[in-house]
Amino acid sequence: MASSKDYLDFILDQLSGLDEITYKAMMGEYILYYRGRIFGGIYDDRFLVKPTQSAKRMMPEADLELPYEGAKEMLLVDMEDRAFLKELIEAMYPELPAPKKRK
């Protein structure tokens, strides 16, 4: 099942307190970036983030879910608190890998 543009718009609105949030559509889903680094995505209308140490610490009760078959597990974000989401993504940023340089 592909994710809806409406759900993406909802999540982007929840993250509107952050500058430099971008996304890419990929096979019916959406990859989310903060300052050029992938931090999560929208998969089957679920908002999932990478299980960084800070994300696990800030959401100890979050479920680990597969975004798609064969992928690594990610944390399900099940809240609509804009201030918390801003703090979460900012805390995750230093732990996220830098984008690979293209040749």
N, C-alpha and C positions, 0 to 999 in steps of 0.2 A: 504494500500500500504506500503510495507516495504521500508526502506531506503537503498540506494546503498552503497556499500563499497567505491566506488569512491568518493561519497560526504563526507563520514566519513574521508577518506584520505585527502581531500581538507581542511576540517575543522581542522584536526590535524596539517596540514601544516601551517594553519593560526595561530594556537596556539603554534607553535614550539618555540617561545621565552620564554615559560614557562617550567620549569622543573616539573617533577612529574605529567604530564597529563596522565591519563590512561582511559580506557573505558571497558565496558562490553557489549557484544551483548545480547539483551533480546527481544525475540519474533519479530525479524526482525528490531528492532530499536537498538539504542546505547545509553547507559547511560555514561555520561562523569564525570570524577573525577579530582579534583585538590588536591594534597596532601592528598588523601584518602577521601575527602569530595565531595559529589555529588553537582555539580553546574549547571548541565543542561544535554542536550542530543540532539540526532539527531532523529527526528520523521518525517516520510514522507518526507525525504530530506529537513527538516527545522531545523535550529540551534536555539534551545530554551534554555533559562536560567531561573533559579529561580528568581522570582520578589522580590529580596532583596531591602532594602532601597537604597543602593548604586547603584544597577543596574537601579532602577527606576529614580534616580537622574541623572545618566549618560546618560540614554536613555529615556528622557521624552516623546518622540514621538513614542516609540516602541509599536507595537500592542501586546495585550494580546491574546494568542491563546491556545487552548486545545491540548496537545500532543496526547491524545487519549481519547475516550469516558470515562467519569467518573473521569478524572484526574483534578487536580487543574490547573488553567491557568498559563502559563509561558510567558515570554517576548520573542518575535521574534527578533533575532539578524540579521539585514539585512545590513551588511557592511563587508568590507574586509580589514579593517585597522588593521594590526598586532599590532601596538603600542597601539591602543585603546583597542583591545581585551585583550592584556596583562594587561593593566591598569584596565580594567573592572573586570577580573577574580581575580586579586590580591585585588581589593577593596571589592569584594564580599566575599572573603575567611573568614574574621573574623565573618561574619554574618551567615555562613553556619553551620548547625548542625554537631557536631562530629559524626562519625560512631558509631552505637550501638555495644556494646561489645557482642560477642557471648559467649554462655555458654559452 
